[in-house]
Amino acid sequence: MTAFLIIVAIVSIVVLVFILFAPWKSVREEPKLDKTVETQLLLHRNPDEPTGEYAAVTPVGEVDDETDPAATYDDLTALDEQSSPDAES
């Protein structure tokens, strides 16, 4: 009975070694994944589905407004006082 258990243990170790080391050569021969695809797979998402991310927005050119470059903080507070409801009383 002891000999049978030793044989089973040796066969189990050999099978474990084959399971761990046999696929490594084929895995190394595969081409590398794209980083975005790899990330999607690691996050358990389908890399073929859209991610819902927005495309990059190009910057808008100069805004052509009529602001006074010499305006001060006092001008801003004066505008605020004109628009507040407390200024009417």
PyMOL commands that set and color helices and strands:
alter all, ss='L'
color gray80, all
select helices_A, chain A and resi 2-21+24-29+35-42+73-83+85-88
alter helices_A, ss='H'
color red, helices_A
deselect
rebuild
show_as cartoon
